[in-house]
Amino acid sequence: MQEDLYALLKYRVLEQLDVSIAEYFYLDMVHQLSHNRWCTKSVEEAAKHMRITSRGLQKMRTRLIDAGYLRRNIKGHLKTTDKYFDIVTANRGVNKVRRGVNKVPPGGEQSSYKNNNRMTENTGASASEVLNRLYKPKPTVLPRYVVDERA
């Protein structure tokens, strides 16, 4: 089974890059396929996935190289540049915690143990006594069998 391929469109990144949506998707494809190495996907294969012509993708690739978002090695493999990476990472949606959310007093404990003895606080009973009351075995009632003694 083949893994699904997808691209996430980040509007702020698209605006800052000032490229078309097709160029954005191609940049994202190259970026995703070139982590710590070069993207070796052929122009024909990439064009097929993007549903455009090979010649159209070649023109797009040249524009992105000229804009400084892609670079090509001697073998023709591609990699996104630091210029592209800086724009993408500057707009990364990071979960930010507002100041004042952590209500732990300075110098106070960071976490406390969980008190599972809520039921014993009011009664003074031990945990085993409470459990015995809650899970007291029910008496077993045996069914009555009628024995026919005429047989």
Rosetta constraint file for C-alpha pairs under 8 A:
AtomPair CA 7 CA 25 HARMONIC 6.58 0.50
AtomPair CA 7 CA 28 HARMONIC 6.96 0.50
AtomPair CA 7 CA 29 HARMONIC 7.54 0.50
AtomPair CA 9 CA 14 HARMONIC 7.61 0.50
AtomPair CA 9 CA 25 HARMONIC 7.86 0.50
AtomPair CA 10 CA 14 HARMONIC 6.23 0.50
AtomPair CA 11 CA 15 HARMONIC 6.18 0.50
AtomPair CA 12 CA 16 HARMONIC 6.23 0.50
AtomPair CA 12 CA 91 HARMONIC 7.10 0.50
AtomPair CA 13 CA 17 HARMONIC 6.01 0.50
AtomPair CA 13 CA 87 HARMONIC 6.57 0.50
AtomPair CA 13 CA 88 HARMONIC 6.09 0.50
AtomPair CA 13 CA 91 HARMONIC 6.61 0.50
AtomPair CA 14 CA 18 HARMONIC 6.11 0.50
AtomPair CA 14 CA 19 HARMONIC 6.52 0.50
AtomPair CA 14 CA 20 HARMONIC 7.75 0.50
AtomPair CA 14 CA 21 HARMONIC 7.42 0.50
AtomPair CA 14 CA 24 HARMONIC 6.65 0.50
AtomPair CA 15 CA 19 HARMONIC 7.50 0.50
AtomPair CA 16 CA 87 HARMONIC 7.25 0.50
AtomPair CA 17 CA 84 HARMONIC 7.69 0.50
AtomPair CA 17 CA 87 HARMONIC 7.47 0.50
AtomPair CA 19 CA 23 HARMONIC 5.91 0.50
AtomPair CA 19 CA 24 HARMONIC 6.27 0.50
AtomPair CA 20 CA 24 HARMONIC 6.14 0.50
AtomPair CA 21 CA 25 HARMONIC 6.14 0.50
AtomPair CA 22 CA 26 HARMONIC 6.18 0.50
AtomPair CA 22 CA 50 HARMONIC 7.82 0.50
AtomPair CA 23 CA 27 HARMONIC 6.10 0.50
AtomPair CA 23 CA 60 HARMONIC 6.55 0.50
AtomPair CA 23 CA 64 HARMONIC 7.59 0.50
AtomPair CA 24 CA 28 HARMONIC 6.18 0.50
AtomPair CA 25 CA 29 HARMONIC 6.08 0.50
AtomPair CA 26 CA 30 HARMONIC 6.21 0.50
AtomPair CA 26 CA 50 HARMONIC 7.98 0.50
AtomPair CA 27 CA 31 HARMONIC 6.04 0.50
AtomPair CA 27 CA 69 HARMONIC 7.74 0.50
AtomPair CA 27 CA 70 HARMONIC 7.68 0.50
AtomPair CA 27 CA 80 HARMONIC 7.10 0.50
AtomPair CA 28 CA 32 HARMONIC 6.02 0.50
AtomPair CA 29 CA 33 HARMONIC 6.14 0.50
AtomPair CA 30 CA 34 HARMONIC 5.94 0.50
AtomPair CA 30 CA 39 HARMONIC 5.83 0.50
AtomPair CA 30 CA 78 HARMONIC 6.87 0.50
AtomPair CA 30 CA 79 HARMONIC 6.34 0.50
AtomPair CA 30 CA 80 HARMONIC 6.72 0.50
AtomPair CA 31 CA 35 HARMONIC 6.67 0.50
AtomPair CA 31 CA 39 HARMONIC 7.77 0.50
AtomPair CA 31 CA 79 HARMONIC 6.62 0.50
AtomPair CA 31 CA 80 HARMONIC 5.69 0.50
AtomPair CA 33 CA 38 HARMONIC 7.60 0.50
AtomPair CA 33 CA 39 HARMONIC 5.31 0.50
AtomPair CA 33 CA 40 HARMONIC 7.97 0.50
AtomPair CA 34 CA 38 HARMONIC 4.73 0.50
AtomPair CA 34 CA 39 HARMONIC 4.48 0.50
AtomPair CA 34 CA 40 HARMONIC 7.97 0.50
AtomPair CA 34 CA 78 HARMONIC 7.67 0.50
AtomPair CA 34 CA 79 HARMONIC 5.97 0.50
AtomPair CA 34 CA 80 HARMONIC 7.80 0.50
AtomPair CA 37 CA 79 HARMONIC 7.55 0.50
AtomPair CA 38 CA 77 HARMONIC 5.81 0.50
AtomPair CA 38 CA 78 HARMONIC 5.56 0.50
AtomPair CA 38 CA 79 HARMONIC 5.34 0.50
AtomPair CA 39 CA 77 HARMONIC 5.61 0.50
AtomPair CA 39 CA 78 HARMONIC 5.12 0.50
AtomPair CA 39 CA 79 HARMONIC 6.02 0.50
AtomPair CA 40 CA 77 HARMONIC 5.24 0.50
AtomPair CA 40 CA 78 HARMONIC 7.00 0.50
AtomPair CA 41 CA 45 HARMONIC 6.54 0.50
AtomPair CA 41 CA 46 HARMONIC 6.50 0.50
AtomPair CA 41 CA 77 HARMONIC 7.68 0.50
AtomPair CA 42 CA 46 HARMONIC 6.17 0.50
AtomPair CA 43 CA 47 HARMONIC 5.94 0.50
AtomPair CA 43 CA 54 HARMONIC 6.15 0.50
AtomPair CA 43 CA 57 HARMONIC 6.90 0.50
AtomPair CA 43 CA 58 HARMONIC 7.10 0.50
AtomPair CA 44 CA 48 HARMONIC 6.12 0.50
AtomPair CA 44 CA 53 HARMONIC 7.97 0.50
AtomPair CA 44 CA 54 HARMONIC 5.46 0.50
AtomPair CA 45 CA 49 HARMONIC 6.34 0.50
AtomPair CA 46 CA 50 HARMONIC 6.17 0.50
AtomPair CA 47 CA 51 HARMONIC 5.80 0.50
AtomPair CA 47 CA 52 HARMONIC 5.16 0.50
AtomPair CA 47 CA 53 HARMONIC 5.77 0.50
AtomPair CA 47 CA 54 HARMONIC 5.37 0.50
AtomPair CA 47 CA 57 HARMONIC 6.10 0.50
AtomPair CA 48 CA 52 HARMONIC 6.45 0.50
AtomPair CA 48 CA 53 HARMONIC 7.44 0.50
AtomPair CA 48 CA 54 HARMONIC 7.90 0.50
AtomPair CA 52 CA 56 HARMONIC 6.59 0.50
AtomPair CA 52 CA 57 HARMONIC 6.96 0.50
AtomPair CA 53 CA 57 HARMONIC 6.36 0.50
AtomPair CA 54 CA 58 HARMONIC 6.18 0.50
AtomPair CA 55 CA 59 HARMONIC 6.35 0.50
AtomPair CA 56 CA 60 HARMONIC 6.23 0.50
AtomPair CA 57 CA 61 HARMONIC 5.97 0.50
AtomPair CA 58 CA 62 HARMONIC 6.22 0.50
AtomPair CA 59 CA 63 HARMONIC 6.32 0.50
AtomPair CA 60 CA 64 HARMONIC 6.29 0.50
AtomPair CA 61 CA 65 HARMONIC 6.17 0.50
AtomPair CA 61 CA 70 HARMONIC 7.78 0.50
AtomPair CA 62 CA 66 HARMONIC 6.12 0.50
AtomPair CA 63 CA 67 HARMONIC 6.08 0.50
AtomPair CA 64 CA 68 HARMONIC 6.28 0.50
AtomPair CA 64 CA 69 HARMONIC 5.46 0.50
AtomPair CA 64 CA 70 HARMONIC 5.75 0.50
AtomPair CA 65 CA 69 HARMONIC 5.84 0.50
AtomPair CA 65 CA 70 HARMONIC 4.62 0.50
AtomPair CA 65 CA 71 HARMONIC 5.72 0.50
AtomPair CA 65 CA 72 HARMONIC 7.73 0.50
AtomPair CA 68 CA 81 HARMONIC 6.94 0.50
AtomPair CA 68 CA 83 HARMONIC 6.92 0.50
AtomPair CA 68 CA 84 HARMONIC 7.88 0.50
AtomPair CA 69 CA 80 HARMONIC 5.76 0.50
AtomPair CA 69 CA 81 HARMONIC 5.29 0.50
AtomPair CA 69 CA 82 HARMONIC 7.74 0.50
AtomPair CA 69 CA 83 HARMONIC 6.12 0.50
AtomPair CA 69 CA 84 HARMONIC 5.14 0.50
AtomPair CA 70 CA 78 HARMONIC 6.58 0.50
AtomPair CA 70 CA 79 HARMONIC 5.73 0.50
AtomPair CA 70 CA 80 HARMONIC 4.52 0.50
AtomPair CA 70 CA 81 HARMONIC 5.46 0.50
AtomPair CA 70 CA 84 HARMONIC 7.88 0.50
AtomPair CA 71 CA 78 HARMONIC 5.70 0.50
AtomPair CA 71 CA 79 HARMONIC 5.56 0.50
AtomPair CA 71 CA 80 HARMONIC 6.33 0.50
AtomPair CA 71 CA 81 HARMONIC 6.47 0.50
AtomPair CA 72 CA 76 HARMONIC 5.50 0.50
AtomPair CA 72 CA 77 HARMONIC 5.51 0.50
AtomPair CA 72 CA 78 HARMONIC 4.64 0.50
AtomPair CA 72 CA 79 HARMONIC 6.63 0.50
AtomPair CA 73 CA 77 HARMONIC 5.56 0.50
AtomPair CA 73 CA 78 HARMONIC 6.63 0.50
AtomPair CA 80 CA 84 HARMONIC 6.31 0.50
AtomPair CA 80 CA 85 HARMONIC 7.11 0.50
AtomPair CA 81 CA 85 HARMONIC 6.33 0.50
AtomPair CA 82 CA 86 HARMONIC 5.86 0.50
AtomPair CA 83 CA 87 HARMONIC 6.58 0.50
AtomPair CA 84 CA 88 HARMONIC 6.30 0.50
AtomPair CA 85 CA 89 HARMONIC 6.00 0.50
AtomPair CA 86 CA 90 HARMONIC 5.92 0.50
AtomPair CA 87 CA 91 HARMONIC 6.59 0.50
AtomPair CA 88 CA 92 HARMONIC 6.41 0.50
AtomPair CA 97 CA 101 HARMONIC 6.99 0.50
AtomPair CA 104 CA 108 HARMONIC 6.36 0.50
AtomPair CA 104 CA 109 HARMONIC 7.16 0.50
AtomPair CA 104 CA 110 HARMONIC 6.54 0.50
AtomPair CA 105 CA 109 HARMONIC 7.80 0.50
AtomPair CA 117 CA 121 HARMONIC 6.57 0.50
AtomPair CA 117 CA 127 HARMONIC 6.86 0.50
AtomPair CA 118 CA 122 HARMONIC 7.98 0.50
AtomPair CA 119 CA 123 HARMONIC 7.35 0.50
AtomPair CA 119 CA 130 HARMONIC 7.60 0.50
AtomPair CA 120 CA 124 HARMONIC 5.31 0.50
AtomPair CA 120 CA 125 HARMONIC 5.35 0.50
AtomPair CA 120 CA 126 HARMONIC 6.33 0.50
AtomPair CA 120 CA 127 HARMONIC 6.62 0.50
AtomPair CA 120 CA 130 HARMONIC 7.37 0.50
AtomPair CA 121 CA 125 HARMONIC 7.95 0.50
AtomPair CA 125 CA 129 HARMONIC 6.12 0.50
AtomPair CA 125 CA 130 HARMONIC 6.56 0.50
AtomPair CA 126 CA 130 HARMONIC 6.44 0.50
AtomPair CA 127 CA 131 HARMONIC 6.19 0.50
AtomPair CA 128 CA 132 HARMONIC 6.08 0.50
AtomPair CA 129 CA 133 HARMONIC 6.28 0.50
AtomPair CA 130 CA 134 HARMONIC 6.17 0.50
AtomPair CA 131 CA 135 HARMONIC 5.83 0.50
AtomPair CA 131 CA 136 HARMONIC 7.87 0.50
AtomPair CA 132 CA 136 HARMONIC 5.28 0.50
